[in-house]
Amino acid sequence: MGDVLGPLVIGFFFGWALQKAGLGKYHKIVNVFRFTDLTVLKFMMTALAVAMVGVFALNTAGLVALPTVPATYVLGNLVGGLIFGVGMAGAGF
């Protein structure tokens, strides 16, 4: 139960922070793609940096073990990324 409850609580507060910052509003999201308002991008990059520091600190303290990452399948990632990007661009158009 603790393996599920912890991430749910963290996810709830992250979503709450996104909403309190107004980053779920339409004009904020659209302006990211127009490169006129990078607030959402800055928020997400800060969250990634804090998460990376936290995970590596927990790993150094011996509280979590980092899994080994398998080799990347380049062709599959390229095709999947292209399909996703074309779909997002088509949905935005």
C-alpha positions as CSV (number, residue, x, y, z in Angstrom):
1,M,0.0,0.0,0.0
2,G,2.9,2.4,0.8
3,D,4.3,1.8,-2.7
4,V,1.2,3.2,-4.2
5,L,0.2,5.9,-1.7
6,G,3.5,7.8,-1.7
7,P,3.6,8.5,-5.5
8,L,-0.1,9.3,-5.5
9,V,0.4,11.9,-2.8
10,I,3.4,13.4,-4.5
11,G,1.5,13.4,-7.8
12,F,-1.4,15.1,-6.2
13,F,0.7,17.9,-4.8
14,F,2.6,18.3,-8.1
15,G,-0.7,18.7,-9.9
16,W,-1.9,21.1,-7.3
17,A,1.2,23.2,-7.7
18,L,0.7,23.2,-11.5
19,Q,-2.9,24.4,-11.1
20,K,-2.0,27.1,-8.4
21,A,0.6,28.4,-10.8
22,G,-2.0,28.7,-13.5
23,L,0.0,26.4,-15.8
24,G,-3.1,24.4,-16.9
25,K,-4.7,27.3,-18.7
26,Y,-5.1,27.2,-22.4
27,H,-3.2,30.4,-23.2
28,K,-0.2,29.3,-21.1
29,I,0.1,26.0,-23.0
30,V,-0.4,27.6,-26.4
31,N,2.2,30.3,-25.7
32,V,4.8,27.6,-24.9
33,F,4.4,26.3,-28.4
34,R,4.6,29.8,-29.8
35,F,7.8,30.4,-27.8
36,T,6.3,33.6,-26.2
37,D,5.8,32.4,-22.6
38,L,8.2,29.8,-21.3
39,T,6.8,29.6,-17.8
40,V,5.5,26.1,-18.2
41,L,8.8,24.9,-19.6
42,K,10.8,26.6,-16.8
43,F,8.5,25.0,-14.2
44,M,8.8,21.5,-15.7
45,M,12.6,21.8,-16.1
46,T,12.9,22.9,-12.4
47,A,10.7,19.9,-11.4
48,L,13.0,17.6,-13.4
49,A,16.1,19.0,-11.8
50,V,14.7,18.7,-8.3
51,A,13.6,15.2,-9.0
52,M,17.0,14.2,-10.3
53,V,18.8,15.6,-7.3
54,G,16.3,13.9,-5.0
55,V,16.6,10.5,-6.6
56,F,20.4,10.6,-6.7
57,A,20.5,11.7,-3.0
58,L,18.2,8.8,-2.1
59,N,20.4,6.5,-4.0
60,T,23.6,7.8,-2.3
61,A,21.9,7.4,1.1
62,G,21.1,3.8,0.2
63,L,17.3,4.2,0.4
64,V,16.6,3.4,-3.2
65,A,18.4,1.4,-5.9
66,L,18.6,2.7,-9.4
67,P,17.6,0.1,-12.0
68,T,19.9,-0.6,-14.9
69,V,18.7,0.9,-18.2
70,P,18.7,-1.3,-21.2
71,A,20.2,-0.2,-24.5
72,T,18.0,2.2,-26.6
73,Y,16.3,0.9,-29.7
74,V,17.0,3.9,-31.9
75,L,14.8,3.1,-34.9
76,G,11.8,2.4,-32.8
77,N,12.3,5.6,-30.8
78,L,12.7,7.6,-33.9
79,V,9.6,6.2,-35.6
80,G,7.5,6.5,-32.4
81,G,8.7,10.1,-31.9
82,L,7.8,11.0,-35.4
83,I,4.3,9.5,-35.1
84,F,3.8,11.3,-31.8
85,G,5.1,14.6,-33.1
86,V,3.0,14.5,-36.3
87,G,-0.1,13.6,-34.2
88,M,0.5,16.5,-31.8
89,A,1.1,18.9,-34.7
90,G,-2.0,17.7,-36.4
91,A,-4.1,18.1,-33.3
92,G,-2.7,21.6,-32.7
93,F,-3.4,22.6,-36.3
